[in-house]
Amino acid sequence: MTHHKLNIGVLISGGGSNLQALIDASEHSDFPAKITCVISNKDGVYGLTRADLACIPHAVVPHKGLNREEFEQQIHQLLCQHKVDLVCLAGFMRILSADFIAKWEGKILNIHPALLPKFGGEGMYGHHVHEAVITAKESESGASVHIVTAGCDEGPVILQKSVPVEPDDTPDTLAARVLDIEHEIYPLAVKEFARRLTSL
C-alpha cells in the first residue's frame, strides 16, 4: 500500500546543514516525505543556496521590519500555499508564538543539540548548550528531535541519540560531534513521525 508522501516545510536561519540532511534523505524513494518549501528569516544564508541547488521553492520572510504577528502570518501563508503537512525547524533562530504553534499543533518538529529535557529552554541554543554541558561535567550529550509545543523545548521527544563528552572537549569539538548525530536522527524522526501518522 502506498502512502501519500508528507509535504515538509523547513524553516532556517543559517547554513542549513540539517536541511541538507533532510534533502539527502528525501532523495531516497522509500523516504516518506518531500520538501516543498524552505523559508528563512535571513537573506543570503547558505541554507537558501542548498534549497536552490535541490530545486526546492524557497522564500525569505525577514523578521526585521515586521511585528511578530505579521512575520508569523507570512510564514503561515507560505506553508499553506505549499500544502505543508509537517514543519521542520532546522536552525531556525526565532521563538514561535503559542498562536502560531496552535495553528500547526502536533505538526512542528525541532532538533535540539542536547538530551532533552536537560539543557533546554530559552537561551539554550547553539554554543550556549555545549558550554553548559561541559560546565556541568556531563559524561554524555547528544541531540533530540521533539514536537514543538508552546513551552520552549518542552514538547514530546520523538527521537534522541547520545554521544560521549570527552575530557578535553571544547564547545566546538562537542558541537561537531553532536551535529553529526543531528544529521543522522532528523530524517529518522521524520520517518517515525510519518509512521505514527499512517498508523492512526
Phi and psi in degrees as a GROMACS rama.xvg file:
@    title "Ramachandran Plot"
@    xaxis  label "Phi"
@    yaxis  label "Psi"
@TYPE xy
-95.4944  134.619  THR-2
-102  148.856  HIS-3
-60.1634  132.53  HIS-4
-72.3986  140.008  LYS-5
-69.0981  138.934  LEU-6
-90.0043  123.298  ASN-7
-105.597  137.216  ILE-8
-110.9  126.75  GLY-9
-108.69  127.818  VAL-10
-102.835  128.702  LEU-11
-132.364  165.887  ILE-12
-134.602  -2.78317  SER-13
-151.486  -134.716  GLY-14
-64.6242  -27.8301  GLY-15
74.3764  36.9341  GLY-16
-69.1397  -33.0651  SER-17
-71.4385  -32.6418  ASN-18
-58.4974  -44.0058  LEU-19
-61.2865  -39.443  GLN-20
-61.1019  -38.8796  ALA-21
-71.9336  -37.8905  LEU-22
-61.6535  -47.2951  ILE-23
-61.1568  -43.2278  ASP-24
-64.1795  -39.4397  ALA-25
-71.6965  -10.4629  SER-26
-78.5618  -12.9444  GLU-27
-83.3019  134.411  HIS-28
-63.3058  -25.6326  SER-29
-88.0537  -0.251089  ASP-30
-74.5994  132.119  PHE-31
-83.3271  16.9806  PRO-32
-149.005  156.887  ALA-33
-134.796  147.6  LYS-34
-87.0158  119.626  ILE-35
-101.894  -15.0659  THR-36
-162.531  152.486  CYS-37
-124.714  129.835  VAL-38
-124.674  129.23  ILE-39
-117.587  146.618  SER-40
-90.7962  1.11082  ASN-41
-131.26  137.033  LYS-42
-81.457  155.286  ASP-43
76.465  8.17311  GLY-44
-84.2093  154.213  VAL-45
-67.039  -25.4163  TYR-46
-57.0494  -33.5576  GLY-47
-68.6193  -35.775  LEU-48
-64.3008  -41.1535  THR-49
-59.3323  -43.6707  ARG-50
-62.6994  -42.6967  ALA-51
-60.5855  -46.9791  ASP-52
-62.4154  -30.5361  LEU-53
-92.4095  6.85409  ALA-54
57.4117  40.9079  CYS-55
-103.573  130.438  ILE-56
-55.1641  137.139  PRO-57
-143.042  156.852  HIS-58
-149.051  157.565  ALA-59
-114.765  126.148  VAL-60
-118.371  95.9809  VAL-61
-70.7042  132.56  PRO-62
-77.2656  -19.7524  HIS-63
-77.6275  135.573  LYS-64
89.1995  -5.59194  GLY-65
-121.713  146.537  LEU-66
-78.7952  169.346  ASN-67
-59.8738  -39.1346  ARG-68
-63.6939  -45.338  GLU-69
-64.9272  -42.9038  GLU-70
-58.3698  -49.8987  PHE-71
-71.0437  -32.4617  GLU-72
-64.2777  -41.5498  GLN-73
-64.6046  -40.8431  GLN-74
-64.3815  -45.4297  ILE-75
-57.8576  -44.1301  HIS-76
-63.3183  -41.0949  GLN-77
-65.1443  -42.6338  LEU-78
-61.7003  -41.6427  LEU-79
-66.602  -41.5448  CYS-80
-58.9114  -36.0471  GLN-81
-94.7755  15.4113  HIS-82
51.5711  45.5404  LYS-83
-73.1208  134.288  VAL-84
-98.7432  -29.1624  ASP-85
-141.301  129.837  LEU-86
-100.836  126.114  VAL-87
-112.151  120.173  CYS-88
-87.0058  124.497  LEU-89
-131.101  86.0567  ALA-90
70.3063  34.5899  GLY-91
-88.5316  115.444  PHE-92
-95.2529  30.9548  MET-93
-122.205  140.067  ARG-94
-83.2481  127.508  ILE-95
-84.2699  145.333  LEU-96
-74.551  160.178  SER-97
-60.7159  -33.7695  ALA-98
-63.2392  -45.8748  ASP-99
-64.4655  -45.7305  PHE-100
-61.2682  -36.6554  ILE-101
-62.7578  -34.6025  ALA-102
-67.0289  -27.1135  LYS-103
-119.565  35.0114  TRP-104
-54.8655  127.204  GLU-105
74.4046  6.18479  GLY-106
-124.743  20.3577  LYS-107
-122.247  126.31  ILE-108
-109.124  148.418  LEU-109
-134.286  148.11  ASN-110
-109.323  133.891  ILE-111
-125.595  135.273  HIS-112
-84.2372  49.1608  PRO-113
-160.341  171.596  ALA-114
-90.8091  88.809  LEU-115
-58.9484  148.074  LEU-116
-80.564  0.635736  PRO-117
-71.2291  144.561  LYS-118
55.7056  43.0935  PHE-119
-117.438  178.862  GLY-120
103.768  176.688  GLY-121
-59.7024  138.489  GLU-122
85.2084  -12.4502  GLY-123
-95.7095  88.8951  MET-124
-149.304  156.222  TYR-125
49.8741  -132.509  GLY-126
-54.2794  -37.2603  HIS-127
-58.183  -37.9806  HIS-128
-65.7053  -48.8219  VAL-129
-67.9127  -36.4918  HIS-130
-60.9863  -44.7895  GLU-131
-64.7837  -39.5698  ALA-132
-62.8721  -45.2778  VAL-133
-67.3549  -42.9638  ILE-134
-60.6584  -36.3109  THR-135
-79.4607  -0.536573  ALA-136
55.5373  40.8805  LYS-137
-70.2575  147.377  GLU-138
-88.1107  -17.5778  SER-139
-145.523  154.494  GLU-140
-134.432  -156.818  SER-141
159.647  -155.233  GLY-142
-139.901  151.332  ALA-143
-133.336  138.574  SER-144
-108.431  126.368  VAL-145
-135.008  159.446  HIS-146
-77.826  134.065  ILE-147
-80.1458  129.444  VAL-148
-124.076  179.164  THR-149
-62.9846  -28.4559  ALA-150
-81.7843  127.705  GLY-151
-60.234  119.123  CYS-152
61.7502  23.8505  ASP-153
-104.272  -5.36954  GLU-154
-71.24  165.374  GLY-155
-59.0924  133.863  PRO-156
-80.0915  129.929  VAL-157
-89.9698  -39.1223  ILE-158
-157.032  140.651  LEU-159
-146.964  156.465  GLN-160
-143.36  143.448  LYS-161
-106.22  157.127  SER-162
-132.339  150.894  VAL-163
-70.9011  148.507  PRO-164
-95.9584  118.329  VAL-165
-82.0655  151.218  GLU-166
-56.6941  -32.4821  PRO-167
-100.011  15.354  ASP-168
-62.693  142.053  ASP-169
-108.239  166.845  THR-170
-53.4664  -34.5194  PRO-171
-69.9041  -44.7521  ASP-172
-69.2136  -37.3359  THR-173
-66.9689  -41.8328  LEU-174
-58.2588  -41.9106  ALA-175
-63.8212  -41.0447  ALA-176
-68.3866  -40.0058  ARG-177
-67.6287  -38.339  VAL-178
-61.4871  -39.306  LEU-179
-57.7827  -40.6001  ASP-180
-68.7124  -39.1957  ILE-181
-56.7426  -46.7382  GLU-182
-62.5524  -30.2538  HIS-183
-76.5962  -44.0168  GLU-184
-89.307  -21.0692  ILE-185
-62.8572  -49.5305  TYR-186
-60.7508  -37.1701  PRO-187
-63.5492  -38.3919  LEU-188
-67.507  -37.6028  ALA-189
-63.5018  -41.3054  VAL-190
-59.5539  -44.7922  LYS-191
-64.5488  -41.6071  GLU-192
-59.9941  -45.3647  PHE-193
-64.1683  -39.142  ALA-194
-62.7575  -42.6428  ARG-195
-63.8572  -40.5506  ARG-196
-62.0329  -44.7439  LEU-197
-74.3857  -18.5176  THR-198
-91.2943  -2.25164  SER-199
